[in-house]
């Protein structure tokens, strides 16, 4: 019967030891390390600088930026919503509205506006609301290019809403008309006007009767509480909102020339398609003796821009952000190490402490290399 041979595998060391041999980063043992007050000071300063720079970099990364790009507008089939809330200093029975554009479509296909009799003079609470809106929107129009990034980043909308209800009701008859609502227009050049004379529908057409309006009854002094296009979006300023025009001469034509720019807003939270516009105002008194003819009215002459503005909220790539963080930490660490070495060299040169540091390091080296000797106590016999 043959004897069974038992083989014992030889232990060749763990794989972790093989990995340790490939370490290219030098390790310095504690007995060979020298510390100083200068190095400690530089370490504290370096930690503070690194912390401040890292905080600034994180804030910059989280604080996104908005990029504006221009492209041709090809969405010609879309409808253009015009939002209106205007108060004219004439009774509603003597006012009419109309929309004319280059398509020559029936006016009532665009929708109808509501008209409510009211008083042109505001109550105290309404004056406060409108004055705040007037002054604030005026400031935004003047300083928009300086604060536009702040408006977009804080998701601020210039729409203040409707006027609050009156805190008291005047006892006199109504002397003004509030015209408000939304019209769905075509994306072509057109004209929205508010004129004297009530409009009545007959069949497929309409007629305006102005014979009942005398020159003394015209008064197109008006207040614009809302005038915008499309959906409301933060960051877009509507120039006409908060305007109030007092006309000393009732026989005056008011023209607003409006350039509408299609706008697409892309943020991290939503995407919206809206419109912003610029406006120029021109008032012309009617004087037939001087050759200035016409009928008093308010004209909003609008035209579409051929370009579309795309506002995109963008942020740097995560990889670039991490690379900058690493460069900040590594750069401050290396620079502080160089400065520490230079300052230590200057201090040693000034204090002539070359041999002292060398002897101190030799003592630490000798102490680390001294073999361990156990402490033995002996007792003498009595």
Secondary structure as UniProt FT lines:
FT   HELIX           15..21
FT   HELIX           30..32
FT   HELIX           37..62
FT   STRAND          65..72
FT   TURN            76..77
FT   STRAND          79..88
FT   HELIX           92..94
FT   STRAND          95..101
FT   TURN            102..103
FT   HELIX           107..110
FT   STRAND          114..118
FT   HELIX           124..153
FT   TURN            154..155
FT   STRAND          176..186
FT   STRAND          190..196
FT   STRAND          198..202
FT   TURN            203..204
FT   STRAND          205..209
FT   TURN            211..212
FT   HELIX           215..217
FT   STRAND          222..230
FT   TURN            234..235
FT   TURN            239..242
FT   STRAND          243..245
FT   STRAND          252..266
FT   STRAND          271..285
FT   HELIX           288..290
FT   STRAND          297..314
FT   HELIX           318..351
FT   HELIX           354..369
//
